[in-house]
Amino acid sequence: MQPPAGATAAALSSTYVPAAPARQPTSSVTTARRRTGGGGGGYSSGDGGGGGGGGGGGGGGGTGNDMTLPRRRSRASLDALHGVGDGRRRGSGYMPVHERPSSLFRSEEMRLVRMYFERAAAHDTVEELGYLGLVQFKDLNEAQSAFSRSFSDSIKRCENMQRVMRFLRDQIATTDGVSVTVPPEGGRDEEVGGRRAAAGAFYASDAAGVSSASLDVLSGGVAGGGGQLSRSGSANSFSGLPLTMSAAAIALLRLDDLDTHLASLEGSLLESKAHWDALREQRSQLIEVKHVLARAADTFHTSSQLAASASVVSRESSSLLSILSPLTDSPTIRLSGGGVGGAAGDEQAGLLANDSLGSGGAAHTEISMGDTPGSGIGGASGASADWFTSTPGGSKGESVWGASEEVHTSSMLSFFTGTLPQESAFPFERVLFRATRGNCVVRLTPIEEPLVDSAGSSADKSVFVVFFSGAEVRSKVAKICDAFGANRYALPEGLVAQREAAAGFAARLRDLETVLATSHADRVATLTAAAASLPQWTSRVRREKAILLTLNSFNYDTSSKLFIAEGWCPASALPDVQRALSVGRRRSGAQVPSVVEEHEPAPGEWPPTHFRVNKFTAIFQSIVEAYGVAEYQEVNPAPYAVVMFPFLFAVMFGDVGHGFLMTLGALYLVRNEVRYGAQRTALNEFLRAAFDGRYILLLMGLFSIYTGAIYNELFALPVDLFGSRWMFTTKSKMACGLDNCLDAAAVMPPLAPYPFGFDPVWKGSGTGLAFFNSYKMKFAIILGVTQMLFGIVLSYRNAAFFRNRLNVLFEFIPQFLFMSCLFGYLVLLILLKWSTDYNAPACVADPNCVPPDLKSTLIGIFMSPGVVPANAQLYAGQATVQKVLLAVALVSVPWMLLPKPLILRSRHLAARPRGEEDVEVGGVAGSRLNGAAGSSTSAYENGGGGSGGGSSGGGGGGGGGGSSASASANAVEAFDFGEVFVGQMIHTIEFVLGAVSNTASYLRLWALSLAHAQLSDVFLEKVLYAAVASGNPLAIAIGFLAWAGCTVGVLMCMEGLSAFLHALRLVWVEFMSKFYSMRHIDSTKFVPFSFAAIAEAEEEAEAAAASSN
């Protein structure tokens, strides 16, 4: 019996004022383990003891020290007491992860816990557990659909708020000038510390008795809730909430208020967006008319046909162009497709009221220029205030100069003028020529300034003027303009009228530019204010949604008014879970203590697999789990992969220079891991993969430097650090040892070899390739067999840990003997051959003392047992030893195949009640324990009851250590002897054939190592040396750049990726298959309820969606 841990518990107790307890505890029990379905105690979250259990739990009690709260305490008061130290979160009292004992070699021991807490404490308790991130909850309402659960409506509201916030992020991203600044107080501790402790108050409809003082923070400086942003700054909020809120204010904010605030903000933005689109379209039309006036004036009044009035026209035309030219150079607003952050004010409203803007191409736009007299068309003088009529898309509009839209000149020549897309200019001209049989004249002038079309995208347009004569031609031209989507404008005929129109147009365009600038500034101000609070809003809504989804998986006991939750957590985290419930209860002010009970899992239910990793081991664990999740408390290959994987890579990639470059890149990522970690989701896929694997890249580079030093290669160049031990003479083409060259023709090796690695003389010798080929092939075999034997030894560790004697006796022993007698013996022959001095005088005198061909020796073991040729014998009695080894290897095959299924069948028959018939099932028989006939409770307590101690395949393995008496106490599981036997047979065949194929698979180490070295030689000699041999400095520079590009692109990237994949296959298949269970149907990874993990997953999903778009 242990109370909550020392100083933290004392601080928590001192937070509250003693009051009469709502429920009198009866004992001071704080921990109890429940082993049966009946009563039992539990972990109580009270200061002095636990409360009663609900459902299947029994009663507990305390000493009466539990205290109720006259008023709720906020998280800030608790955090102020505990502070921050030693990496602990304020007020949590949780042991930091790095201080807990490591469990990387086996998964952590898990416990199934059942928690009871009051409804008022549910929200704060789940929130605390979300921050803790060490509980994986079970869904106790699987039979219910998502729409019929208790908090489905609230979850929909959270999803709608998330949609609105995505809309805001899109608007912020597409609007120029929005500055995104995160408030300095926007930390998680401040947000939690300032949160109003509303017990379970997710929305106003769920809460009762909310203190009005807690809402005072939200009402300061708010001038009503008009939902409209004023340019004067008199109102800077929507729905009564300030646009800029601190993290503490957001934490205090009820989701009802935030939902209303976001809905009002979205509505205002959407409404202003419609106004913005209308203004943008009108501005585009005004710009089009500006260019139409300028181009039409140039067309009409610079022709040689007007030479008679050249001086007058020139002055008038210059006057018109002088009015238009300032408009061309006037500053414009960069428009985007987003909405405006509020209404544009009285000036904008007046503009929209005076201008009739249509939606689509069926309406026309009339721009009022004031009561200015001008020349009419068709004899109409003293026209109205409208100087031109725009008919978008060729739609009919009523002209203010007459009943008809077309313009008639005094020479009976009519014309249409307007704009159309530049890509349609040539087809438009051609169609007009063919349709009118050449009876029209077309003038096209491109507009350099890009315009904005009705869809909001940029469009390049041209001004057209079409001259024609006759009503029939006019009808054809009008229809063709309509077909090409041209905007036609009725143009005043006289220069005076055009000048007056241009003057009025200039004033209106300036006014429109002013309104657009003001609207854009208001929009930027609104979005900037929203951007400051958007990260806190997003985090708050994300947490609330996660809490509600979790609460939907709980049961609610209406009789006791308690929430009942079940889940898995590491055994070492039980005190932290208990403290989290205690803190959640105290934050909410609930009077009923929260209780944690430990339960045994149901039959057939197994704990999830959880390995605690750090930033160094995480990448290796992810590589292993990409192959499959380990069974509960099975041996974890990740610690061994930390060394094996980079070393196997380095065997294929060995080069000091290449390894040094890889190490430099990895060190850069490690040195800047904080900066890149903060923007990890913003990195592209390649950089993100490199950043996640920075530590494995570092080890791969370091191991490559080591193996490159052994191969004596630095960018394919040998390095003579210690001086070569060989010398060439004129007496022989072969070199002889420096200290053993008395008879040069004898070609004797040096007595003192090169101190480390290969002698540099081998790199340039004619027999160097054959020498490297022989060494690397044999070294690959040694590595492969050693690694596979180590994997088999790990299968023994699995079987011994789970007390599975069947796997030890009938899987580990025969497998180890089979592999050792054949391929282990081959490794022994390689080592004997390397250690034999064939230049010794005794060996030189013996004609049979020659290096044997080991491939022939291995084949001869099977083809001619007991027969070893005299020139292939490495030691005395070799034939007898090989005969015995072959016999042991052959006996190992039926040893793996037959005993295990027969023993399982006999156990099943012994445990079956008399008179009961065999139960035949369609799947693999037995339980998760390799087809065991039964699995005792004691086996589970000692580590989880038998595991697939050995390997792939079906079949079997018994329960814990032959405990038939314990197994018979449980229900006899279904057993199918045929399935078990077939599964064991497949497993045996797979191992025997795999022993041969897997050993041959390690020869890829030899092949890729030679390929890497030869490619390095080719690039060095054919690219760099060839450029240097030319003597041209330019050719040398180009050759060096080409060689550097080939080195980085081909050798570092392509060859590195190839070696990575091959090393990955060797670890996955050849090594892990010897002990890592292939039956991962029931193996599940521990996925705790964690706010940090949820936020990271959402950020990665958003980054993936953004990259795909």
N, C-alpha and C positions, 0 to 999 in steps of 0.2 A: 504494500500500500504506500503510494508516494504522492505527496501533494504537488501542485504546480511548482516549477523550478523557481527557487530562491528569490532573487531581487526583483525579477519581473513580476512574479505573483504578488509580492509584497507591494510593489508599486501599483499594480492593478487593484489590490484591495484598498489601498489608501485613496483611491480615486473617488470612492463613494461614501456617502453619509449613512450610518446605520439606520435602519428602519425596520418596522415589523415585517418579518418574512411572510410572503403570500402562501408559502407551503412549507410545513415543517419537515425538514429532512430527518431521517431516523438513524443514519450512521455516517461515518466519515470515510467510507470507501470511495476511492477515486479511480481505481483501476480494477478491472475484473475481466477474465477471459471467459467467453461463453462458448461452451463446447457442444452443447446439445440444442435441440430446437425449443426446449422449454425455457425455464427462467434463466437468470444470470444477471450479473451486474453490468457495469459499463463505465466508460470514461466520462466522468462528470465535468462539465465546464464551469461549475460553481467554484467559489473560492474555498468552500469548506467541504464540498462533497457532491455526490451525484444524485440525480433525481431518479424517479422510477422509469422503467422501460415501458414502451408501448408495443402493441402488436404482439410479436413473439418474445419480447424482452421481459425480463423480470424486474424486480424492484431493487433499488439501491437506497442510498440515503446519506445524510451528512449530519453534522453536529449542531446544526442551527446557525452556522456562521454566515450563511448566504444572505446577502443584503439586497433589498429592492431599492429602486431609484425613485425619489420624489420627482426628479426631472431628468430627461434624457441627457446623456453626455455626448458631446461631439468627439470625432476622432482626433481633433486638434488638441483637446485637453489630455488625451492619452499619450499622443505623440510628444507633447511638451514635457510629460513626466519622464518618458523613457529616452528621448533623444536619439541620436544616431551614433553608432560606434561599432567597430569591428565588423563592418560590412553588413550589419543587421538593418533591416527596414525599421523605421521608427515605430515604436510601440508594438512590434510584432513579437519579439522574444524568440523568433525562429532561428534555429542554428543555420548559419550559412552553409551552402552546399559544399564549398571546398573544405569545410571543417569536418564533414562526416567521413566515415571510413569508406575507402574505395571499394567498388564492387564490379570492376571491369572484367575480371576473370570469370565470374559467374553473375547472372542477373541477381538483382536484389531480392531478398525475401519479402514477399508481398502478404498483405493482410486484407481480408474482406471485412469491412467495417459497416455498421449500420448506425446512422445518426438520427437523433430525435431533437427537434427544436421547435419552439413556438412560432406561430405564424408571424408575429411581430418581429421576430429575430431572423426570419428566413432570408430576407434580402441582404442584410448586413453580414450574416453568416456565410452565405454563398459568395459574397463579394470578398470576404477575407480568404476563403478557400481559393478563389480565383487568383488573388495575389500570391498565395502560397504556392499554387501550381503543383501539388503533389497528390491529388485525389482524382481518380478516374471514376466518374459516376456511372451507375448502371441505369438503364431506362426501365423503370418499374411500370410504365404505361404503354408497353409495346402494342397492346391490343387496340389502343385508341389512335385515331387519326390525328394528324397535326392540327386540323381545324376544330376538333372537338375538345381540345385541352383547355385548361383553365386560363392561361395567359396568351391565347392565340391572338386576341384582339390587340393586346398591348404589343405583341411582337410585330403585328402588321403595322402598327403606328411607328415602331422603331424602323422597320424597313422603309416606310414612306419617308421618314426623316433622313435616312441614309440616301434615298434617291434624291431628295432635295439638296443634300450636301454634295452629292456628285454633280448635280446641276450647277451649284455654286462654284465648285472647283473648275468645271469646264468654262464657266463665264470668266473666272479669274485668269485662267490660262490663255483665253482668247482675247483678252482686253489689254491693250497697251497702256502702260502707265500705272498699273496696279502694283503697289509695293507690298510684299508679303513679309510681315515681321511677326515673330513669335514673342508673346509677352515674356518678360524675364521671370515672372513668377509661375510660368506654366509647367512646373514639375509635377510628377505624380504624387509626391508626398504632400505638397501644398494643396493639390486638388482634393486628395483624400482628407487632409486635415481640415479644410474648410467646408467639407460636405455637411449639410444639415442632417442630423441623425433622426430621420423620419423612419420609424420602424415599419419597414415593408411598404412605404408609401411610394409606389412606382408612379402613380398618377394621382391627381386630386380626388378622383373617384374612389381610390383605394385608401386614402388617408383620412384621418379624422383628427380634429383638434390641432391643426398645424398652427404654430405660433406665428402671429403676424409680424413679430419683430424680425423673423428670419427672412422676410420678404422685403425689408426696408432697403437692403442692398440693391435690390433690383429696381427700385422706384426713384432713386436719386437722379436728378437732372433730366427727368423724362417729361416732355411736354405733350402729354396725350398720346394716343395711339392711332394717329390718323392714317398710318400705313402709306404715307407719301413723304418723300424727301424734299424739303424746301431748299432752294438755292441760297436763301438768306441765312440758313443755319439755325433758324428758330426751332426746328424740330429735327432731331438727329436719330430717331429711333422708329422702329416698327412695332406695332402691337404693344406699346408701352414698355419695351425693354431697351436698354442701351445697346448700341451697336458694338461697342468695345467693352468686353467684360473680362475680368481677371479669372484665373483658374479657380480661385476660391469662390467667386460669384457664380461661375458655371457649375461648380460642385453643389452650391446651394440651390441652384435653379431646379424647379420641378420640371419633369418631362412634359407635363401638360403645357406649361408656359413656353418651354423650348419648342414644342410641336407647333403651338400657335404662332410663335415668333418666326419659325422657319416657313410656315405656310403663308404668313403675311408677307415675308420677304420674297418668297417665290412669286406670289401673286403680283406684287409691285414690280418685280423685275420683268415678268411676262407682259404686264400691261405696258410698261415703259418700252419694252422691246417692240411692241406693235407700233407705238408712236415713233420710235427710232426708225423702224423700217419705212414708215410713211414719210418721215422727213428725209431719209436717205434716198428714197425713190424720187421725191420731189426735187431734191438737190441734184440728182443725176439728170432729171429732165431739164432743170434750169441750165446746167452745164451744157447739155446737148443744144438747147436753144441758143446759148451764147455762141457756140461754134457754128450753128446754122446761120445766125445773123452775120457773123464775121465772114463765113465762106460765101454766103449769098451776096453780101455786099461786094465782095471781091469779084464774084461772077458777073453781077449785073453792071457794075460801074467801072470796070477796067477793060471792057471790051473795046475793040477798035471801032465798033459800030457807033459808039458814043463820042466819037472824036469831035463832033461839032460843039458839044458842051463839055469839053475835056477839062477846062480850067475850073468851071463851077463844080462839076461832079467830083473832080479830084479833091477840092476843098471839103465838100460834103462827105465824101467817102473817108477822107482822113479824119474828119470830125467823128464819124461813127466808129472807126477803128480806134481812135483815141479813147472813146468811152469804153470799148471792150477790152483794150489791152491791159488796163489795171486789173481786170477780173481774171485774166489769164495768169497774172503773176501773184494773185492774192493767196495768202496761206490757206491751206485746206486742212480739214480734220481727217486723219486716217480712220476709216470706218471699218468696223468689224461686224460680225453677225450676231453679237451678243445683245442683250437687252440693256436698257438704261437703268441706272440705279434709283430712279425716282421720277416724278413728274417734272417737266421742264419749267414750271412756273407760269405766271400769267402771260408772259410774252409768248411762250411757246403755245399756250392754250389759245391765245388770240390768233396766232398764225394758223393753227389747225382749224380754227373755226372759220376763217376767211377762205381757206383753200379747200376745195373739194377734191380729195384724193381718192381715187378709185382703187379697188383691189382687183388686179388682173388686167387683161387687155381690153375689156369691154367698155371701160369708162374713159372719160377724157379729163384733162386737167386745164383749168382756166386760171391764169395768173393775173391777179388784179394789179394794175400799175397806177391807179389814182385817176382823178378826173382831169386828164390832160387831153386837149383837143388834138385831133390828128386827121389824117386823110383816110377816108373810107374806101372800101372796095365796091366796085359797081356803082359808083356815084354816091355812096353813103358817106356823109361827113358828120362831124361831131359824134364820133363813135362812143360807145360805152367805155367803161374802165378796163375792159379786157382787150389786150392787144394781139393776142394770138391764141389759137386753140391747138392743143396737142392731142393727137388721136393715136394712142399707142396701139401697135399691132395692126394699124390700118382700120380701126373701128371708126364708125361714123360719129362725128361730133358736130354740133351746131356752131357755125362760125359767127362771130360777133360782127363781122363786116357784111354779112348777108346771109341768105338762106342756104347758101352752098359753101362747101369747104374749099373747093379749088379756087385758084387765083387767076383772074383774066387780066391780061395786059391790054394796052391800047391797040396793039397790033394783032389782036385776036389770037395771040399765042398764050397758051395756058402752061402752068408748071406745077409740079409737086416738089416739095423740099422736106427733108427730114434726115433721120439717121438709121443705119442698119449695121449689123455685125460685119467686121472687116472680112471674115472668111466667106461671107455671102456676097461680097461686092462683085466679083467676077461673074459668078452664075447669074446674079441679078441683072447685070448689064447685058449678058448674052441672051437671057430669056426676053428682056424687053426688046432687044433688037429683032429677035425672031417673031415675037408676038405682034409687033407693030409693023413688021416688014420694013424696018429701018426708018419709020416715020416718027422718030423721037430722038432727042439728044440727051445724053446722060453725062453729068459731071460728078465725079467722085473724088473726095478729098479725105484722107485719113486723119483721125483725131489722135494727136500724140498722147494726150492725157487719158489714162485708163479710167473707165467709168464703172459703175456698179449697177448690175442688172437687178431685176425684181427678186431674184433668188438670193441676192446678197453676195454673189461672186463677181470678181473683176472681169470686165469685158472690154475688148477693143472694138471701137466703132468707127464708121466713116460717114461723112456728110454727103448726101446725094441731092442733086437738083436734076429733075427730069422735065424737059421742055417737050410739049406736044401740041397738037391742034386737032380739034374735033371731039365730039361727044363720045363717039365709039372708042376712039383711042384712049380718051380719058378713063372710060370704064375699065378697059383692059389694064391700063397702068395702075389704077387703084386696086384691082384684084391682085395684080402681081405684087404690089407693095404689101398687101395683106398677107399673101402667101409666104413672103420672106420675113415676116415679123418686123417690118420697118415702122418706125415712129414718124408720122407725118405732122408737120407743123405749118399752119397758115401764116404766111409772112406778109407784113405790110408792103405795099408796092413802092411808095415814095420814100426818098431818102429822109425827108423830115419825119415821117411816121416811124421809120426804122430807128432814127436817132432818138426820138422820144421813147420808143419802146426799149431801146438799149439802156437809156438813162434810168427808166423805171425798173428795168430788169436788174441793173447793177445794184440799185438800192435794195431790192428784195433779196438778191443773192447774198449781199453783205449781212442783211438781217438774218437770213437763214444760217449763214456761217456762224454768226454769233450764238444763235440758239443751239446749233449743233455743238459748238465748243462748250457752252454752258451745260448742256445735257451730258456730254461726254465727261466733263469734270465731275458732275454729280454722280454719274455712274461709277467713275473711278473711286470717288470718295466712299460710296456705299460699299463697293466690293473690297476696297482696302480695309474698311472697318470690319467687314465680315471675315476677311482673310485672317485678321489677327485672332479671332476667336474660333475659326473653323477647326483647327487641330484639336482644341479642347472639346468642341461640340462632337467631333467625330469619335474621339476616345470615349466620351461619356455615353453616347448612344450605343457604341459598340459594346461597352461593358454591360449596359443595361439589357441589351438584346441577349447577350450571352447568359446573363443571370436569369432572364425570363425563360430562355430555352432550357436551362438547367433545372429551374423550378418545375417546368412542365414534365420533367422525368421523375419527379418525386411523387410519393403517395401522400395524401392528406387524410389523416384520421379525424373524422368529424366528431367522434365521441370525446376524444382527448384534446382536439384542436391542436394537433401537432403535425408537423411535416416529418415524413419518414424518408430518409435517403440511404441508399446503399452504394458502395463503391470500393475500389481497390486503392490501397496506398502502400508505400514501402513501410516495412516494420519499423525502420529507424525514424520514420516521420510521424509516428503516432503521437508523440508528445507535441509536435508542432500542430497537428490537426486538432488536438485537444485545446491548445492555446488559441487557435484560430476561432474555434467555436466560443471560447470564453470571451475573446475580444468582440466578436460579432454580437453576442448577447448583451455585453455591456454597452456597446454603441447604440443598440436599439432600445435599451432600457427594459428589455423583457424581464419578467419576474420568474418565469419557469426556467430552471437550469437546463442547458443543452447537454445531451448525453451521447457518448460514443461507445458502441458495443462492438466487440470482435466476434465474428461468426465464422463457422466452417463453411466452405463452399459446398454447393449442391453436388451430388454425384454427376460426374462427367464435366463439371465446370472447373477450368484450370485458370490460375492467375495469369495476368499478362506479363510479358517479359520487359524488364526495365533495367537498362545499364546507365549508370551515371557517368557522363562524359564531360570533358572540358574542351576548350577550344583547340587543343592539340590532338586529342584522341577522337574528336567528333567526326573527322573526315574518314578515319579508318573504320569507325563503327558504321558510318553510312555506306561504305563500300561493302562491308559484310552484309548489312541488311538489304542492300540491293539484290543480293543473291537469295536471301530468305531470312525471316525472323527466327531466331533461336527459340527452342522450346524452353519452358520455364526452368531456370537454373542449370541449363546445359552449358558446357564449356564454350566460352566465347572466343572465336578465332581472332578478334580484333587486336588483342595485345600482341599476339604472335605476328600478325600482319604488319604491325608497326615496323618490325625489322625485316621480315621476309619479303614483303612487297617491294620496298625500295631497293633491296639488295638484288632481287631477281631482275628488276628493271636495269640496275647498274651493270649487271653481267652482260646484258645485250647492248647497253648504251655507253660502255666504258670509254671515256676520253676525258683527260684532265681539262682541256679547253672547253669542251661542250658542257661538262659538269660544272665548271666555274661560271659560265654564263647562266646556266639554270639556277645556280645558287645565288648569284647576284640578283636575278629577277625575284626569286622567292624572298630574299632578305629585304628587298624593297617593299614587297607586299606586307611582310611581317612588321617592318619598321613603321609603316603607315596603316596598320590594320585598324586603328581607331578612326581615321579619316574615311577610309574606304568602307568600314563597317557602318558608319552613319549614313552613307549613301549607297548601301549595297543594292537596294531595290532599283536604284536609278542606273546601275551598271548594265551594260549589255550582257548577253548570255555568255560570251567567251570570257570577259573580264570577271564576271561573277563566279564562273567555274574555277578560274585561276585563283581568285581570292579565297574561295571556300577551301581549295586544296593547297593553300600556301605552305602549310607545314609538310605535307607529303611531297611537294615540289622541292622544299628545302632538303629533306632527307634523300630524295632521289638525286639531287645535285651533289650532295656530299658523298653518297655512296658511289656515284659515277666518277668523282675525282679519285676515290680510292681504287676502284677497279681500273680506271685509266692509268693510274700510277703503276699498277701491276702489269698492265699491257704495255706500259711505257709508250703512251701515245698522247701527244699534245697537239691537237688539230692535225692528226695523222703524222706528226713529226716525232721521231724518237728523241729522247733527252738523255744525254750521256752524263749523268750526275757523278757516277763512281768510277768511270773509266771502263771501257769494254774489256772483257776477259778473253777475247778472241783476236787472232791476227791472221792476215793473209800472207802467203809466201809464194815465191815463184815455182816452187816444187810441186804444188798441187792447186787445183781449183777450189778445194775445200779449205776452210780456215782451221787452224789448230789453236789450242789453248796457249795463252801467253806463258804460263808456268809449266806447260807440258808439250813443248814443241821441239824437242830434241830431234825427233824424226818427223819432219814436216809431211812426208808422204804418208805417214801412219794416221794422220788426222785424229789426234787424240784430243779429248775435251779438256777444258781447264780443270785443274785440281781445286781451285777456289772459285766457285761460281759468283755471278753478279749478286751483290748483297740483297737487293730488293727488286722484285719484278723480273721482267725479261731483259736480257742483254740487248742494247740498242743495235747490235750488229745484225740481229735477226730481221730487222725491218727492211734492210736493203739486200738481203741475201736471196739467192735463187731458190733456196729450200725453205724460206721463211714461211710461205703460205702453208706448206705441208706440215711444218712444225706447229704453227698456231692451230691448224685444223685438227691435228691429233690431240693437242692439249685441251682445246675448248670442248671437243666432243666428249672426252672422258670426264672432264670437270662437270659438264652438264649432267652426265649420268650419276656422278657422285652426289651432286646437289639434289637431284630428283629423288633418288632412292632414300637419301637421308631425310628429306622432307616428308615423304610418304610414310616412312617408318615412324617418324615423330607424330604424324597424324593418327596412326594406329595406336600409339601409346596414349594419345589423348582420348581415344575411344575407351581405353581401360579406365581412365580417370572418370569418365562419365558413368560407366557401369559400376565402378567402385563407389562413387558418390551416391548413386541411387540404390546401392546394395542389390544389384542385379547380377546374380551369380551365373545365370544362363548366358548372358552376354559375355561375361568374362571367360567362361569355360568353353563356349561353343562359337564365339565370334572373335574375340580378341586373340586368344592363343592360336587357333588355326590360321588366322589371317597373318599374324606376326611371323609364324613359322614359315608359311608359304612365301611371303615376301622376302624373308631373310635367307631362306635356303636357295632361292634362285637369284634374285637381283641383289640382295645383300652380299651373296657370294661373288657376284660379278664385281661389285665395288672392291671387295677384298682382293680379287685378282688384279684389278687395276693398280691398287696400292702396292701389291707385291711386284708387279712389273716395273713400276716407277722406282721402287727401292732396290732393285737388282742392278748391280754394276756389271754390265755386259762387256766392259773393257778391262775387267780384272784379269790378271794372268791366268788364273784357274779357269775362268770362263772362256778365255780366248783359246786355251788348249783343248777345251771340250767342244767337239763339233756340234753337239746337240744343244749347246748353251747359246741359243738365239732368242730374240724377243718373239714370243708367240702371238698369233692372231687371236685376240680374245673373242671375236665374233665366232670364229670356228670352234673355239673351246666351248662357248655357251650352246651352240647348236649341237655339238657332240654330246653334251650331257643328256639330251633327249634322244638323239638318233643312235648313239652308240654308248649306252651306259657302261661305266667301268672300264672304258678304253680311252687312254690318253696317249697320243703319239709322243715319241721320245723328245722330239724337238719342240713340243708344246708344253712340256712339264715344267711347272714353276716350283714345286716342292715335292718331297717324298710322300708317297701314299696318296697322291692326288686323285687317282682313279677310285680308290675305296671311299674317300671322303665325298666325292661327287655322286657315287652310287647311293650312299646313305642320305645325302641331301635331297636327291631326287625322290627317294622313297618317302621321306618325311613330307615333301611337298605334295606328292600324290595322295598320301593319307589325309592331308589337311582338307582336301576337297570334300570327301564325304563327311568328315568331321564337322565342317560348316553346314552341310546340307541336312543330315538325318536326325541327330539327337535332339535338337531344339524343338522341332514340331512334335516329335513323339513325347517328349517330356511335358510339353504344354497340354497335349491331349490327355495324358495320364493325370495331370493335375486337375484338369477340368472334370474328368470322370470321377475323381476322388472327391471333389467338392460338390458334385451334383447330388441332390437328394435322391434316394432310391425310388425307382419307378418313374422318374422323370425322363422324358425323351430328350434327345439332343435337339438343340435349337439351331436351325440353319438360317444364316443371314446372308444377304447379298453382298455386303461390303466386307472390308477387312475385319476379321474377328478380333474380339478382345477390346481392350480399352486403349487409351492413348499410350499405354506403357508397353509398346511393341507387341500388342496382342496378348497381354497377360490375362490369365483366367480370373484374376481378382487383384485388387489393389487395396492394401490395408490402410487403415487410418494412421498407424504408426509409420508406415512408409512415407506418407505425405508429410508427417511432422518432421521426418528426418531429411527432408529435402524435396519432397514433391512426388514421391512414389515412383517407380521405375521410369526411366527415360529411354529414348532411342539411343542407348549407349553406343551404338556403334555406327549406324551407317544408314546408307540408303537402302531402299527396298522395302518390301512389305514385311510380313511375318512378324516375328516375334520376339520376345524377351519376356521374362517372367516378372512378376511383381517383386516386392522387396524380399530378397533373400530366401525364397522358398517358405515363406510364412503361410503355409496352407491353413493352419488353424485360424489365423486372423482373416484369411480370405474367405473361409467358409462362413464366417460370421456375417459377411455382406451378401448381397444378392449375387447369384451366379450370373455372370455375364454371358451373352450369346457367344458361341464358339463354333467356327466352321473349320474343321481340320483341313479340308481341301484348299481353302483360301490361304491358311497359314503355310501349308506345305508349298503351294505354288509361289507364294511370296518369298519364302526362304530360298527356294530354288532359283528364282530370278536374282535374288540378292547374291547368291553364291556364284552364279554364272557371271554376273556383272563384276564382281570383285576379281575373279580369276582372269577374265579377259581384260578388265581394266588395269590389272597389274602390269600387263604387257603394253597396252596402248598408252597408259599414263607414263610409263618409263620412256617410251619412244617420244611422247609428247614433250618431254623436257629437252629433247634435242633442238627444240626451237631456240633455246638459249645459245647453242652453238651456231645455228644458222644466222640468226639476227645479229649476233656479235660480229661474225665474219662479214655480213653484208654492210654493217655500219662502218667497219674499218675500211672495206674496199671502196665504198662510196666516198669516204673522206679522202682516200688516196686519189681517186679519179678527179674530184674537184680541185685538189691541191695541184696535181700535176698538169691536168689538161686546161685548167682555167688560170690559176695564179702563176705557175711556173712558165706556161706558154706566153703569158703577157710579159713577164719579167725577161724572158729570153729575147723578145722583140727589141728591147732597148728603148722603145718609145715611151716617154713619160706619160703621154695621154693614154696609151694602150695599157701601161702599168696601172694607172689610176682606174681605168674602166675594168681591167681584169680583177683588181682588188675588190672593187665594189661588187662585181659579179660573183666572186668567190665568197664574199661576206653574205650576199643575198642567198646563195645556195646553202651556205652553212646554217644560216638562221631558218630559212624557209623549208629546206629539204631535210637537213640533218637534225636540226633542233625541233622543228614542228612536226613534220611528217614522220620521220624516223622515231622521234620521241613518242608520238601518239601510237605508232605501231608497237613499240616496246611496251608502252603502258598497257595496251589491250592484251598483249600476250602474257605479261606478268599477271594481269588481272585473271586471265583464264587459268593460269597455273595455281593461283591461290584458291580460286573458287572450286575448280573441278578436281585437280590432282591432289590438293592438300585437304580441303574442307570435306570432300566426299568420304574421307576415311573415318571421320568421327561426327560430322555435322549432320543432324537428322534431316532427311529429305521430306519428312511428313509434317509439313507446316500448315496443315488444314486447321488445326486447333491452336496454333501458335499465333498470338496476337501481340502487337507492340503496345506498350503502356503509353496511353495518350491522355495525360491529365488535363483537367479543366484549368486552363491558365490564360489569363488576360494577355500576357506577353506573347504566348504562342499564337493566340487568335489574331492579335494585331500583326504579327509577323506574317502569318498566312494570308491575311487580307492585303497587306502591302505587296507581297509577292504575286498574288493574283492580279492586283491592279497593274503592277509592272509588266506582267506577262500579257495582259490585255492591251496595254499601251504599246508594247513592242510589236504585237501582232497587227495592230492597226497602223 
